[in-house]
């Protein structure tokens, strides 16, 4: 209900209550779609980074696609038309994102945070349990929780007392079980025991931290402990936090591998590059500190090698080019995505998000060349399908090799002898 108090009336004046539940709103989808089309066209006209639309006759483009509105059968058709229209700008960040589907919580898939595979005799076996990361919400490992005592090699025989289907596996019985306690029957050496676990709604965080830990371990082993390893997932708050999560430990090594593969967009690239570009010019010595502290704090001690790929995008493009432009790092990998015209996000009447490229990036050494091309690595290394299937990472291997070679030519910063 809406309550209305007479404006300027005396204190204690009667408040009128209007029952809004009696209001009926009727939407005519074709009319709404036409309004959304015009709104998206207008938003692009008013917000595109160049007033001349980069030479595109935007009025003609609007007229070109408008006849298709008479043939729309659903909102998905409209989204396709909007993507075609916005694509005529020939720039990045011209997205169309439909309203998020609410999904069906009762059918949410529960996941065990493990690799589970058929054992060949109709049973399903735990091949590997993700260790999880206890300091991160959402990165827990259900099978590694206290009291579960599961181990690789155990068979998952039943879920809540229901036998696991030999063809479908345990996941079929975990539908709708995300974040809900379930009882697993685990079989080891022919003996069954029951354990209660709480499956995950998503394994993304657990698998991400597992991957970072395994790659850091590989760098340590290959370099004899001389190189640090950092992965930065994006140029937003989450990526900034991940950088600082391990920065103190990894900057303490003689050299550094900065993994920028799959690095997504955001606006923190300037801060990331500032941190990586620091150079140690002094040390604080104190009888009360376990070890000398560098000046400035949080600065790398030696050479940096960065890794990138075709999935590094937007802010991920920019941070790679900035490292090259400043001469901070040698870049290994493949050419980045190539989209550095930043955007506005605007919401249409039904919740659809449309973006408009609003600001283009020019850099002194490459001009406008990053947009629609990407950043070329200094050393190109691809990951072939057979390497991927075998779990090999030639990009990481090359980065480590180059960093170790660089350490032979550049002595890392070390504190003075007192």
Buried (B, 14 or more C-beta within 10 A) or exposed (E): EEEEEEEEEEEEEEEEEEEEEEEEEEEEEEEBBBEBBEBBBEBBBEBBBEEEBBEBEBEEBBEEBBEBBEEBEEBEBBBEBBEBBBEBBEBBBBBBEBEEEEEEEEEBBBBBBBEBEEBEEEBBBBEEBBBBBEEBEBBBBBBBBEEBEBEEEBBBBBBBEEEBEEEEBBBEBBEBBBEEEBEBBBBBEEEEEEBEBBBBBBBEBBBBBBEBEEBBEBBBEBBEEBBBBBBBBBBBEBBBEBBEBBBEEBBEBBBBBBBBBBBBBBBBBEBBBEBBBBEBEEBEEEEEEEEBBBEEEBBBBBBBBBBBBBBBBBBBBBBBBBBBBEEBBBBBBBBBBBBBBBBBEBEBEBEBBBBBBEEBBEBEEBEEBBBBBBBBBEBEBEBEEEBEEEEEBBBBBBBBBBBBEBBEEEEBBEBEEE
